[in-house]
Every structure is written in structure tokens, then in C-alpha cells.
């Protein structure tokens, strides 16, 4: 599982970089058309930028789940013992897994809803946009299962933070 997740993680990092580069095209066209009369106005640029941004957010969130760089709230009291730290990590990762599975279940329904729609300007089937939610949920789930397994297998190592 760790090897598969590492491969997915690297692929997502590459895809994220590519989408960020592609996002610059419609944004530059939008800015250019607003600032100068020489650049024609392309109505599809706003929709394309919005759709790219949705995918960038979902991929970025998945990357953040794996490397632990997502935001977090200190809801639980700070544990004093190593056992308390392990239990706190298990609780947090289990709560995150519940949210990931929610993304999968409700995201799938959302994607099916998008399958019956088409974007106004690009003429793109909205399934291509809406599938980002359950897709992210599946990746969140894979990454969180790896973290939960690591939490259970190696709870006693000092300073242990699962990746």
C-alpha cells in the first residue's frame, strides 16, 4: 500500500504542477482582455479557470493529506504520554477517514448529477468536473488507511509522525 500511495502521490504532484501551468493560460487571457483592447475577449476563460481551480484544490488537498500539511484544529487536549499521542492520532485519522468516505459517497451522487449537465461555454460534460469530489475522497481514503496502519503498527517510536 505504501508503494502504491507513493506512486499516486508523485503522480498527483506532477498533475498539480501541470494544472497550475495550464491555469495560467486562461487567466493571462482574461487579464489581457481586460487591460488592453488589443487582446480579444474570450468568454470561456473564466469557466476554464474555475474548473481548473476546482481540480487544483482537490488534488492539493489529497497531497496535503498524505504529507500532513493540511490545516488542523487542536480540538483534543494535548496528550502528555506516548500512548496518548497514538490515541490522538488514531482519533484524528479516523475522523478524517469518515470525511473521506463522505466525499466518496456523496461525491459519487454529485458526479452522477453532473453527468446530466453540460457547461455553458466550454460544452464540457460536468461529470469531468464533479468527479473531482469522489476521486479526491478515494485518494484521501488510500492515504488515510496508510496512516492508520502506520499508527497501529509503530505507535511506540519516539517522535514518530506518519507521513
C-alpha positions in Angstrom: 0.0 0.0 0.0 2.8 2.4 0.8 4.4 1.9 -2.6 1.1 2.5 -4.4 0.4 5.6 -2.3 3.9 6.9 -3.1 3.3 6.4 -6.8 -0.1 8.1 -6.6 1.4 11.0 -4.5 4.1 11.6 -7.1 1.6 11.5 -10.0 -0.6 13.9 -8.2 2.3 16.3 -7.6 3.1 16.2 -11.3 -0.6 16.7 -12.3 -0.9 19.6 -9.9 2.1 21.3 -11.4 0.7 20.7 -14.9 -2.7 22.1 -14.0 -1.1 25.2 -12.4 0.7 25.9 -15.7 -2.4 25.3 -17.7 -4.4 27.6 -15.4 -2.1 30.4 -16.4 -3.4 30.4 -20.0 -7.0 31.4 -19.3 -6.0 33.7 -16.5 -3.5 35.6 -18.7 -6.0 35.8 -21.5 -8.6 37.2 -19.1 -6.3 39.8 -17.7 -5.0 40.8 -21.1 -8.5 41.3 -22.4 -9.4 43.5 -19.5 -6.3 45.7 -19.7 -6.0 46.2 -23.4 -8.2 46.5 -26.5 -5.6 44.5 -28.5 -6.4 41.2 -26.8 -9.9 39.9 -27.7 -12.3 38.9 -25.0 -12.6 35.1 -24.7 -15.8 34.2 -22.7 -14.7 30.7 -22.0 -11.6 31.7 -19.9 -13.5 32.3 -16.7 -15.2 28.9 -16.9 -12.0 27.1 -17.7 -10.1 28.8 -14.9 -12.9 27.9 -12.4 -12.9 24.2 -13.5 -9.1 24.0 -13.3 -9.1 25.6 -9.9 -11.6 23.0 -8.6 -9.3 20.2 -9.7 -6.2 22.0 -8.3 -7.9 22.3 -4.9 -8.9 18.7 -4.8 -5.5 17.4 -5.9 -3.8 19.8 -3.5 -6.0 18.6 -0.6 -5.1 15.0 -1.4 -1.4 15.9 -1.4 -1.8 17.7 1.9 -3.5 14.7 3.5 -0.5 12.4 2.6 2.2 14.8 3.7 0.3 16.2 6.7 0.4 19.8 5.6 -3.3 20.3 5.6 -4.7 22.7 8.3 -5.8 21.2 11.6 -7.5 22.3 14.7 -6.4 21.4 18.2 -9.8 20.1 19.4 -8.3 17.3 21.6 -6.2 18.2 24.7 -2.5 17.9 24.1 -1.5 14.3 25.1 1.3 14.0 27.7 2.2 10.4 27.1 3.3 8.5 24.0 0.1 6.3 24.3 -2.0 9.4 24.4 -0.3 10.7 21.3 -1.0 7.5 19.5 -4.6 7.5 20.5 -5.0 11.2 19.5 -3.5 10.4 16.0 -5.9 7.4 15.7 -8.9 9.6 16.5 -7.9 12.4 14.1 -7.1 10.0 11.3 -10.3 8.0 11.9 -12.3 11.3 11.8 -10.6 12.3 8.6 -11.4 8.8 7.1 -15.0 9.4 7.9 -14.9 12.6 6.0 -13.0 11.0 3.1 -15.7 8.3 2.9 -18.3 11.1 2.9 -16.6 12.6 -0.1 -16.7 9.3 -1.9 -20.4 8.5 -1.1 -21.9 12.0 -1.6 -19.3 12.9 -4.3 -20.4 10.0 -6.4 -24.0 11.2 -6.3 -22.8 14.7 -7.1 -20.8 13.3 -10.1 -23.8 11.4 -11.4 -25.8 14.6 -11.1 -23.1 16.4 -13.2 -23.3 13.6 -15.8 -26.7 15.0 -17.0 -25.3 18.6 -17.4 -23.1 20.5 -19.8 -21.1 23.6 -19.1 -22.4 26.7 -20.8 -19.3 28.0 -22.6 -17.0 25.0 -23.0 -19.7 22.5 -23.7 -17.9 20.1 -21.3 -19.9 17.3 -19.6 -19.9 18.3 -16.0 -19.1 14.8 -14.9 -15.5 15.7 -15.7 -15.7 18.5 -13.1 -17.9 16.8 -10.5 -15.8 13.6 -10.5 -13.1 15.5 -8.6 -15.0 15.1 -5.3 -15.3 11.3 -5.2 -11.9 11.0 -6.8 -10.4 13.1 -4.0 -12.3 11.0 -1.5 -10.8 7.8 -2.8 -7.3 9.2 -2.7 -7.9 10.6 0.8 -9.1 7.2 1.9 -6.0 5.4 0.5 -3.6 7.9 2.1 -5.5 7.7 5.5 -5.6 3.9 5.5 -1.8 4.0 5.2 -1.6 6.5 8.1 -3.9 4.4 10.3 -1.9 1.2 9.6 1.3 3.1 10.5 -0.3 4.4 13.6 -1.3 0.9 14.8 2.0 -0.8 13.7 4.5 1.6 15.1 3.0 3.5 18.0 5.9 3.5 20.4 8.6 5.2 18.3 9.5 8.5 19.9 8.8 11.4 17.7 7.0 9.2 15.2 4.8 11.1 12.8 3.3 9.1 10.0 3.8 10.6 6.5 
